[in-house]
């Protein structure tokens, strides 16, 4: 899969922009704050239905506009067929999506038509951030790998909201004088919502654990490759991934382990909820389930969070994204790889090793402020003041050469 054409209307800093692409590597070069990342963000939005930088769509719509449009023509089936995907972002209403010109019942139904893996500076949060950052990573990966997963996740979140509302009502009734009968009635209703939560949650747990198994080997291999691990470091254990359930059990990522039994996971989750029944009512919230789970990472036997250096954190987060590409490609079209200013943070040796990996990918889009930082062949698109230049033949930049300057022959201007 590769993006052949990207069109933006009122998206971020672009009033209107068109970017023509082909297979292979394309480097977006320009000073900071010129709109390079916005282009990658648009492609990734088509893949996951959201931004990697903000939680709502409102900041994605250009100031003064009421809606934004992201439109792409994507080559699939080894380049033999064009798929057209369009999102219309409407912060004041419902987003709209089209696939090959056909309106989708819900905008999220278009997820999975475009596939991408994006690495950005924000990904340091995969190692250093909150558990919610890592849960989101797993959910977005699974949403692209198996589009039905996204519907299952939304169903779980709906049930979770209803159950939490009921727990708050139950807490209030239990504390109110004369509320015993109401509390008894609410407790009966709670059992029904608990059944729904267990069934929906078990499906998510099975999928998440399975994808952690799938990620474990490729993540370790990618990390060792990036840092050129010595035999001594390899003997120390490399990278390990574990899925920690809210019930207190930890499942180590193991290559080839496959999908666990959802029935056993449902029984485990039900028992975990029963153990916390009184505390749940006291706090008015659900205390066990996929929404409280964690993905943990260890590097050479030590927890990566808190122990890994900045360079190790950067390489580990990048390794997770490279592994994600392999996991997606196992079950469908090869995803587009999006690298936002990644080469600037790597030393020369790691740049070379990453470039070697990228050379084998079907399409890679890279942003950089300095052309010399990216040791990859491929056209250079100059981005300056919201305009995209015609592609240039790559050249060997002198060390420290600055990218930028007014673009030539702009395709579109903001």
Residue pairs with C-beta under 8 A, 6 or more apart in sequence:
1 74
1 75
1 76
1 114
1 115
1 333
1 334
1 335
1 336
1 362
1 363
2 21
2 22
2 23
2 74
2 75
2 79
2 336
2 362
2 363
3 21
3 43
3 72
3 73
3 74
3 75
3 114
3 336
3 363
3 365
4 20
4 21
4 22
4 72
4 73
4 74
4 75
4 82
5 18
5 19
5 20
5 21
5 72
5 73
6 17
6 18
6 19
6 21
6 39
6 42
6 43
6 70
6 71
6 72
7 17
7 18
7 19
7 69
7 70
7 71
7 72
8 14
8 16
8 17
8 18
8 38
8 39
8 42
8 68
8 69
8 70
8 71
9 15
9 16
9 68
9 69
9 71
10 16
10 61
10 62
10 65
10 67
10 68
10 69
11 17
11 38
11 42
11 60
11 61
11 62
11 68
11 69
11 70
11 89
12 35
12 38
12 41
12 42
12 59
12 60
12 62
12 68
13 35
13 38
13 62
13 386
13 414
14 35
14 38
14 62
14 386
14 412
14 414
15 62
15 386
15 413
15 414
16 412
16 413
16 414
17 39
17 386
17 388
17 411
17 412
17 413
17 414
18 388
18 411
18 412
19 39
19 381
19 388
19 411
20 391
20 411
21 363
21 365
22 379
23 75
23 79
23 362
23 363
24 362
24 363
24 364
24 377
24 378
25 358
25 359
25 363
25 364
25 365
25 366
25 376
25 377
25 378
26 363
26 364
26 365
26 366
26 378
26 379
26 381
26 391
27 366
27 367
27 368
27 371
27 374
27 376
27 378
27 379
27 380
27 381
27 394
28 36
28 39
28 40
28 365
28 366
28 367
28 368
28 381
28 383
29 36
29 367
29 368
29 369
29 370
29 371
29 380
29 381
29 382
29 383
29 403
29 404
30 36
30 369
30 382
30 383
30 384
30 403
30 404
30 407
31 369
31 384
31 402
31 403
31 404
32 369
34 383
34 384
34 385
34 386
34 404
35 383
35 386
35 414
36 340
36 367
36 368
36 383
37 53
37 120
37 340
37 341
37 367
39 365
39 367
39 383
39 388
40 118
40 120
40 338
40 340
40 365
40 367
41 51
41 52
41 53
41 60
42 70
43 72
43 114
43 116
43 118
43 336
43 338
43 365
44 51
44 52
44 116
44 118
44 338
45 51
45 60
45 70
45 87
46 70
46 72
46 85
46 87
46 110
46 113
46 114
46 116
47 111
47 112
47 114
47 115
47 116
47 144
47 335
47 336
48 111
48 116
48 140
48 143
48 144
49 87
49 107
49 108
49 110
49 111
49 143
49 150
50 57
50 140
51 57
51 59
51 60
52 118
52 120
52 122
53 120
53 122
54 60
56 91
57 68
57 89
57 90
57 91
57 95
58 91
60 68
60 89
61 67
61 68
61 89
61 91
62 68
62 414
66 90
66 92
67 88
67 89
67 90
67 91
68 88
68 89
69 86
69 87
69 88
69 89
70 86
70 87
70 89
71 84
71 85
71 86
71 87
72 84
72 85
72 86
72 114
73 82
73 83
73 84
74 82
74 83
74 84
74 85
74 113
74 114
75 81
75 82
75 83
76 82
76 83
76 333
83 99
83 100
83 113
83 114
84 98
84 99
84 100
84 101
85 97
85 98
85 99
85 110
85 113
85 114
86 97
86 98
86 99
87 95
87 96
87 97
87 107
87 110
88 95
88 96
88 97
89 95
90 96
94 107
95 107
96 103
96 104
96 107
97 103
97 104
97 106
97 107
97 108
97 109
97 110
98 104
98 110
99 109
99 110
99 113
104 110
108 150
108 151
108 154
111 143
111 144
111 147
111 150
112 143
112 144
112 147
114 336
115 144
115 328
115 332
115 333
115 334
115 335
115 336
116 144
116 335
116 336
116 337
116 338
117 321
117 322
117 324
117 325
117 328
117 335
117 336
117 337
117 338
118 321
118 338
118 339
118 340
119 317
119 318
119 321
119 338
119 339
119 340
119 342
120 338
120 340
120 341
121 340
121 341
121 345
123 317
123 318
123 320
123 321
124 313
124 314
124 317
125 133
126 133
126 134
126 137
126 316
126 317
126 320
127 297
127 304
127 305
127 308
127 313
127 316
127 317
128 305
128 313
131 292
131 293
131 294
131 295
134 294
134 295
135 290
135 291
135 293
135 294
135 295
137 295
137 320
138 208
138 211
138 212
138 295
139 149
139 150
139 153
139 208
141 211
141 324
141 327
141 328
142 149
142 150
142 153
142 207
142 208
142 211
143 149
143 150
143 153
144 328
144 335
145 211
145 327
145 328
145 331
145 332
146 207
146 331
149 204
149 207
152 200
152 203
152 204
152 207
153 204
155 200
156 197
156 200
156 201
156 203
156 204
156 289
156 290
156 291
157 291
159 193
159 196
159 197
159 200
160 197
160 286
160 289
160 291
162 193
163 190
163 193
163 194
163 196
163 197
163 286
164 284
164 285
164 286
166 186
166 189
166 190
166 193
167 190
167 280
167 281
167 283
167 284
167 285
167 286
168 284
168 285
169 186
170 183
170 186
170 187
170 190
170 281
170 284
171 281
171 282
171 283
171 284
172 179
173 179
173 180
173 182
173 183
173 186
174 183
174 281
176 182
194 270
194 273
197 269
197 273
197 286
197 289
198 266
198 269
198 270
198 273
199 266
201 265
201 266
201 269
201 289
201 290
202 262
202 263
202 265
202 266
202 269
203 262
204 290
205 245
205 260
205 262
205 265
205 269
205 290
205 293
206 259
206 260
206 261
206 262
206 265
207 259
208 243
208 290
208 293
209 243
209 251
209 259
209 260
209 265
210 257
210 258
210 259
210 260
211 327
212 241
212 242
212 243
212 251
212 253
212 295
213 253
213 254
213 255
213 256
213 257
213 258
214 255
214 327
214 330
215 241
215 253
215 320
215 323
215 324
215 327
216 240
216 241
216 252
216 253
216 254
216 255
217 255
218 322
218 323
218 326
218 327
219 239
219 241
219 316
219 319
219 320
219 322
219 323
220 238
220 239
220 240
220 319
221 323
222 318
222 319
222 322
222 323
222 357
223 229
223 238
223 239
223 299
223 315
223 316
223 319
224 233
224 234
224 238
224 239
225 353
225 357
226 315
226 318
226 319
226 350
226 353
226 354
227 233
227 312
227 315
227 350
228 349
228 353
229 238
233 300
236 300
236 301
237 298
237 300
237 301
238 299
238 300
239 297
239 298
239 299
239 304
239 316
239 319
240 252
240 253
240 297
240 298
241 252
241 253
241 295
241 296
241 297
242 250
242 251
242 252
242 253
242 295
242 296
242 297
242 298
243 250
243 251
243 253
243 293
243 294
243 295
243 296
244 250
244 251
244 293
244 294
244 295
244 296
245 251
245 268
245 272
245 293
246 272
246 287
246 288
246 289
246 290
246 292
246 293
247 268
247 269
247 271
247 272
247 288
248 272
249 268
250 296
251 260
269 288
269 289
272 288
273 280
273 286
273 287
273 288
273 289
275 288
276 287
276 288
279 287
280 286
280 287
296 303
296 305
297 303
297 304
297 305
297 316
298 304
299 307
299 308
299 312
299 316
302 308
304 312
304 313
304 316
308 316
314 345
314 346
315 350
318 342
318 354
322 357
324 335
325 334
325 335
325 337
325 361
328 334
328 335
329 335
334 361
334 362
336 362
336 363
336 364
336 365
337 358
337 361
337 363
337 364
337 365
338 364
338 365
339 358
339 364
339 365
339 366
339 367
340 367
341 367
341 368
341 369
342 354
342 366
343 351
343 354
343 366
343 368
343 373
343 374
343 375
344 368
344 369
344 370
344 373
346 354
351 373
351 374
351 375
352 375
355 374
355 375
355 376
358 364
358 366
358 376
359 376
359 377
364 376
364 378
366 374
366 376
368 374
368 403
369 402
369 403
369 404
370 397
370 400
370 401
370 402
370 403
371 380
371 394
371 395
371 397
371 401
371 403
372 396
372 397
372 398
372 399
372 400
372 401
376 394
377 394
378 394
379 391
379 392
379 393
379 394
380 391
380 392
380 393
380 394
380 395
381 388
381 389
381 390
381 391
381 392
382 388
382 389
382 392
382 403
382 404
382 405
382 407
382 408
383 389
383 407
384 404
384 405
384 406
384 407
385 406
385 413
385 414
386 413
386 414
387 407
387 410
387 411
387 412
387 413
387 414
388 407
388 410
388 411
388 412
389 407
389 408
389 409
389 410
389 411
390 408
390 409
390 410
390 411
